[in-house]
Amino acid sequence: MKKALIALGMLVFGALAMAAENAAGGDGGIGRGLVAVGMALAVGLGALGTGWAQSRIGSAAVGAVAEKPGMFGTAIIFLLLPETLVIFGIVISFLLLGKL
């Protein structure tokens, strides 16, 4: 987990450095780069959280369906609930796209 946080920090700081370099060029400033970083974080972290949640829910759902086949519909609903995180991330990304 520590390595993942370090890698994420390096990516964010690298993106900020590129945004600052873009600001020196004069075509949008650092604000434009930060909006792009925000868009990437909205989708990326939402997808990361969704994947983690679905891995836990999926294994529990397979076990529940193996014991009671009637639980299949409930398991599918619970498996689809975390997908809303990615959908919200994409919506936020499109809202931020209007600010570029």
Secondary structure by P-SEA (a helix, b strand, c coil): caaaaaaaaaaaaaaaaaaaaaaaaccccaaaaaaaaaaaaaaaaaaaaaaaaaaaaaaaaaaaaaacccaaaaaaaaaaccaaaaaaaaaaaaaaaaac
